[in-house]
C-alpha cells in the first residue's frame, strides 16, 4: 500500500505506466477500486492510497467499490449476508 501523499505526480504516473499501481483506495473508508472510477477521483489526496493488486487491498481489509467493481462488491457483500 502506497499513500498518495508520499508520491510526486511524476512518480505516480511512472508507477501507473509500469503497472506497479493498478488500484486506488480510500484509507478512511477502507474502499478500493479501479483508477478510472469516478468516485475515487473525488476523494482527497491525503485519504488516497494505491495498491498493486486486489489481493493486497483485501489483505488490508479494504472492500471493493460498489460503483466500478460491481461484481466483486456483490461477492463481498454476499459473504456477510
N, CA and C atoms as an extended XYZ file, in Angstrom:
243
Properties=species:S:1:pos:R:3:atomname:S:1:resname:S:1:resid:I:1 pbc="F F F"
N         0.853       -1.169        0.000 N   UNK     1
C         0.000        0.000        0.000 CA  UNK     1
C         0.901        1.234        0.000 C   UNK     1
N         0.630        2.144       -0.905 N   UNK     2
C         1.401        3.376       -1.048 CA  UNK     2
C         0.455        4.558       -0.867 C   UNK     2
N         0.804        5.475        0.010 N   UNK     3
C         0.000        6.671        0.232 CA  UNK     3
C         0.251        7.674       -0.890 C   UNK     3
N        -0.814        8.338       -1.337 N   UNK     4
C        -0.693        9.327       -2.413 CA  UNK     4
C         0.183       10.499       -1.969 C   UNK     4
N         0.110       10.854       -0.702 N   UNK     5
C         0.890       11.992       -0.222 CA  UNK     5
C         2.395       11.719       -0.238 C   UNK     5
N         2.803       10.443       -0.338 N   UNK     6
C         4.217       10.084       -0.392 CA  UNK     6
C         4.793       10.162       -1.810 C   UNK     6
N         3.942       10.318       -2.805 N   UNK     7
C         4.372       10.290       -4.206 CA  UNK     7
C         4.248       11.657       -4.864 C   UNK     7
N         5.201       11.969       -5.708 N   UNK     8
C         5.056       13.155       -6.547 CA  UNK     8
C         4.178       12.748       -7.735 C   UNK     8
N         3.655       13.708       -8.448 N   UNK     9
C         2.819       13.400       -9.609 CA  UNK     9
C         3.601       12.628      -10.673 C   UNK     9
N         4.867       12.981      -10.830 N   UNK    10
C         5.719       12.297      -11.810 CA  UNK    10
C         5.930       10.830      -11.414 C   UNK    10
N         6.204       10.570      -10.140 N   UNK    11
C         6.390        9.201       -9.657 CA  UNK    11
C         5.107        8.387       -9.809 C   UNK    11
N         3.980        9.021       -9.534 N   UNK    12
C         2.692        8.334       -9.654 CA  UNK    12
C         2.439        7.915      -11.097 C   UNK    12
N         2.618        8.824      -12.036 N   UNK    13
C         2.427        8.488      -13.454 CA  UNK    13
C         3.361        7.362      -13.886 C   UNK    13
N         4.592        7.409      -13.412 N   UNK    14
C         5.572        6.377      -13.754 CA  UNK    14
C         5.139        5.009      -13.219 C   UNK    14
N         4.692        4.955      -11.982 N   UNK    15
C         4.268        3.686      -11.379 CA  UNK    15
C         3.025        3.128      -12.060 C   UNK    15
N         2.115        3.999      -12.470 N   UNK    16
C         0.922        3.544      -13.189 CA  UNK    16
C         1.327        3.005      -14.559 C   UNK    16
N         2.195        3.698      -15.245 N   UNK    17
C         2.651        3.269      -16.574 CA  UNK    17
C         3.379        1.926      -16.505 C   UNK    17
N         4.159        1.706      -15.441 N   UNK    18
C         4.891        0.457      -15.264 CA  UNK    18
C         4.032       -0.628      -14.611 C   UNK    18
N         2.771       -0.325      -14.373 N   UNK    19
C         1.781       -1.221      -13.766 CA  UNK    19
C         2.178       -1.666      -12.361 C   UNK    19
N         2.884       -0.803      -11.634 N   UNK    20
C         3.169       -1.050      -10.229 CA  UNK    20
C         1.964       -0.657       -9.381 C   UNK    20
N         1.120        0.214       -9.940 N   UNK    21
C        -0.112        0.646       -9.278 CA  UNK    21
C        -1.271        0.338      -10.221 C   UNK    21
N        -2.237       -0.442       -9.733 N   UNK    22
C        -3.381       -0.821      -10.568 CA  UNK    22
C        -4.720       -0.446       -9.942 C   UNK    22
N        -4.733       -0.214       -8.621 N   UNK    23
C        -5.968        0.113       -7.911 CA  UNK    23
C        -5.702        1.242       -6.925 C   UNK    23
N        -6.758        1.996       -6.621 N   UNK    24
C        -6.684        3.073       -5.636 CA  UNK    24
C        -7.736        2.832       -4.570 C   UNK    24
N        -7.486        3.363       -3.377 N   UNK    25
C        -8.443        3.188       -2.300 CA  UNK    25
C        -8.494        4.399       -1.399 C   UNK    25
N        -9.527        4.407       -0.561 N   UNK    26
C        -9.695        5.458        0.431 CA  UNK    26
C        -9.343        4.850        1.783 C   UNK    26
N        -8.270        5.349        2.408 N   UNK    27
C        -7.787        4.736        3.643 CA  UNK    27
C        -8.745        4.919        4.811 C   UNK    27
N        -9.553        5.971        4.811 N   UNK    28
C       -10.504        6.186        5.906 CA  UNK    28
C       -11.752        5.320        5.744 C   UNK    28
N       -12.257        5.204        4.523 N   UNK    29
C       -13.470        4.418        4.279 CA  UNK    29
C       -13.174        2.944        4.041 C   UNK    29
N       -11.893        2.610        3.799 N   UNK    30
C       -11.470        1.220        3.539 CA  UNK    30
C       -12.164        0.649        2.311 C   UNK    30
N       -12.213        1.445        1.224 N   UNK    31
C       -12.804        1.028       -0.048 CA  UNK    31
C       -11.724        1.143       -1.116 C   UNK    31
N       -11.649        0.171       -2.031 N   UNK    32
C       -10.707        0.262       -3.144 CA  UNK    32
C       -11.443        0.050       -4.459 C   UNK    32
N       -10.883        0.593       -5.535 N   UNK    33
C       -11.495        0.454       -6.855 CA  UNK    33
C       -10.474        0.694       -7.957 C   UNK    33
N       -10.972        0.762       -9.169 N   UNK    34
C       -10.104        0.969      -10.322 CA  UNK    34
C        -9.608        2.421      -10.350 C   UNK    34
N        -8.563        2.648      -11.080 N   UNK    35
C        -8.007        4.003      -11.188 CA  UNK    35
C        -8.933        4.933      -11.966 C   UNK    35
N        -9.815        4.377      -12.785 N   UNK    36
C       -10.725        5.183      -13.603 CA  UNK    36
C       -12.056        5.476      -12.909 C   UNK    36
N       -12.251        5.013      -11.706 N   UNK    37
C       -13.534        5.172      -11.001 CA  UNK    37
C       -13.827        6.645      -10.714 C   UNK    37
N       -15.042        7.074      -11.051 N   UNK    38
C       -15.441        8.467      -10.811 CA  UNK    38
C       -15.483        8.784       -9.321 C   UNK    38
N       -15.922        7.829       -8.518 N   UNK    39
C       -15.972        8.052       -7.070 CA  UNK    39
C       -14.568        8.228       -6.499 C   UNK    39
N       -13.635        7.433       -6.978 N   UNK    40
C       -12.261        7.503       -6.490 CA  UNK    40
C       -11.571        8.793       -6.853 C   UNK    40
N       -11.929        9.354       -7.976 N   UNK    41
C       -11.294       10.601       -8.414 CA  UNK    41
C       -11.715       11.791       -7.557 C   UNK    41
N       -12.806       11.654       -6.815 N   UNK    42
C       -13.319       12.749       -5.988 CA  UNK    42
C       -12.704       12.795       -4.594 C   UNK    42
N       -12.013       11.737       -4.179 N   UNK    43
C       -11.500       11.695       -2.812 CA  UNK    43
C       -10.301       12.625       -2.620 C   UNK    43
N       -10.085       12.996       -1.389 N   UNK    44
C        -8.973       13.874       -1.055 CA  UNK    44
C        -7.650       13.131       -1.205 C   UNK    44
N        -6.640       13.856       -1.606 N   UNK    45
C        -5.313       13.274       -1.821 CA  UNK    45
C        -4.777       12.607       -0.552 C   UNK    45
N        -5.002       13.225        0.608 N   UNK    46
C        -4.463       12.664        1.853 CA  UNK    46
C        -5.146       11.361        2.269 C   UNK    46
N        -6.317       11.071        1.703 N   UNK    47
C        -7.020        9.819        2.009 CA  UNK    47
C        -6.746        8.724        0.985 C   UNK    47
N        -6.136        9.063       -0.145 N   UNK    48
C        -5.955        8.109       -1.242 CA  UNK    48
C        -4.707        7.252       -1.036 C   UNK    48
N        -4.875        5.959       -1.243 N   UNK    49
C        -3.760        5.009       -1.218 CA  UNK    49
C        -3.821        4.175       -2.489 C   UNK    49
N        -2.704        3.557       -2.840 N   UNK    50
C        -2.629        2.773       -4.073 CA  UNK    50
C        -2.190        1.345       -3.780 C   UNK    50
N        -2.681        0.420       -4.610 N   UNK    51
C        -2.359       -0.996       -4.484 CA  UNK    51
C        -1.910       -1.545       -5.830 C   UNK    51
N        -1.088       -2.572       -5.774 N   UNK    52
C        -0.661       -3.254       -6.991 CA  UNK    52
C        -1.719       -4.265       -7.440 C   UNK    52
N        -2.378       -4.923       -6.478 N   UNK    53
C        -3.329       -5.982       -6.820 CA  UNK    53
C        -4.521       -5.980       -5.864 C   UNK    53
N        -5.602       -6.615       -6.298 N   UNK    54
C        -6.801       -6.738       -5.467 CA  UNK    54
C        -6.489       -7.451       -4.163 C   UNK    54
N        -5.671       -8.495       -4.244 N   UNK    55
C        -5.338       -9.282       -3.057 CA  UNK    55
C        -4.659       -8.436       -1.983 C   UNK    55
N        -3.845       -7.502       -2.409 N   UNK    56
C        -3.172       -6.607       -1.463 CA  UNK    56
C        -4.202       -5.751       -0.733 C   UNK    56
N        -5.177       -5.217       -1.455 N   UNK    57
C        -6.220       -4.391       -0.843 CA  UNK    57
C        -7.078       -5.226        0.107 C   UNK    57
N        -7.452       -6.418       -0.307 N   UNK    58
C        -8.274       -7.286        0.536 CA  UNK    58
C        -7.519       -7.694        1.799 C   UNK    58
N        -6.218       -7.918        1.682 N   UNK    59
C        -5.404       -8.280        2.840 CA  UNK    59
C        -5.355       -7.152        3.871 C   UNK    59
N        -5.501       -5.923        3.414 N   UNK    60
C        -5.514       -4.761        4.306 CA  UNK    60
C        -6.940       -4.424        4.767 C   UNK    60
N        -7.888       -5.318        4.509 N   UNK    61
C        -9.298       -5.179        4.916 CA  UNK    61
C       -10.042       -4.051        4.208 C   UNK    61
N        -9.690       -3.797        2.947 N   UNK    62
C       -10.440       -2.856        2.116 CA  UNK    62
C       -11.512       -3.643        1.380 C   UNK    62
N       -12.655       -3.019        1.127 N   UNK    63
C       -13.722       -3.688        0.374 CA  UNK    63
C       -13.784       -3.123       -1.033 C   UNK    63
N       -14.317       -3.896       -1.993 N   UNK    64
C       -14.445       -3.405       -3.371 CA  UNK    64
C       -15.454       -2.256       -3.474 C   UNK    64
N       -15.217       -1.377       -4.413 N   UNK    65
C       -16.115       -0.247       -4.688 CA  UNK    65
C       -17.401       -0.753       -5.334 C   UNK    65
N       -18.519       -0.229       -4.895 N   UNK    66
C       -19.810       -0.626       -5.447 CA  UNK    66
C       -20.107        0.001       -6.800 C   UNK    66
N       -19.335        1.004       -7.213 N   UNK    67
C       -19.566        1.659       -8.499 CA  UNK    67
C       -18.768        1.027       -9.636 C   UNK    67
N       -17.476        0.882       -9.446 N   UNK    68
C       -16.628        0.425      -10.549 CA  UNK    68
C       -16.325       -1.074      -10.507 C   UNK    68
N       -16.636       -1.728       -9.388 N   UNK    69
C       -16.345       -3.159       -9.249 CA  UNK    69
C       -17.598       -3.885       -8.747 C   UNK    69
N       -18.682       -3.736       -9.482 N   UNK    70
C       -19.986       -4.234       -9.045 CA  UNK    70
C       -19.992       -5.733       -8.744 C   UNK    70
N       -19.357       -6.526       -9.602 N   UNK    71
C       -19.357       -7.985       -9.404 CA  UNK    71
C       -18.586       -8.346       -8.139 C   UNK    71
N       -17.403       -7.776       -7.978 N   UNK    72
C       -16.603       -8.046       -6.784 CA  UNK    72
C       -17.286       -7.539       -5.523 C   UNK    72
N       -17.934       -6.383       -5.611 N   UNK    73
C       -18.661       -5.833       -4.471 CA  UNK    73
C       -19.799       -6.758       -4.064 C   UNK    73
N       -20.543       -7.270       -5.054 N   UNK    74
C       -21.660       -8.177       -4.753 CA  UNK    74
C       -21.152       -9.441       -4.062 C   UNK    74
N       -20.047       -9.997       -4.548 N   UNK    75
C       -19.468      -11.192       -3.906 CA  UNK    75
C       -19.049      -10.881       -2.476 C   UNK    75
N       -18.437       -9.716       -2.280 N   UNK    76
C       -18.013       -9.317       -0.942 CA  UNK    76
C       -19.223       -9.148       -0.026 C   UNK    76
N       -20.247       -8.475       -0.530 N   UNK    77
C       -21.450       -8.210        0.250 CA  UNK    77
C       -22.183       -9.511        0.587 C   UNK    77
N       -22.280      -10.412       -0.371 N   UNK    78
C       -22.966      -11.687       -0.132 CA  UNK    78
C       -22.250      -12.534        0.907 C   UNK    78
N       -20.975      -12.306        1.097 N   UNK    79
C       -20.219      -13.037        2.110 CA  UNK    79
C       -20.621      -12.653        3.534 C   UNK    79
N       -21.265      -11.500        3.700 N   UNK    80
C       -21.687      -11.049        5.020 CA  UNK    80
C       -23.157      -11.305        5.306 C   UNK    80
N       -23.922      -11.674        4.285 N   UNK    81
C       -25.382      -11.867        4.467 CA  UNK    81
C       -25.687      -13.325        4.666 C   UNK    81
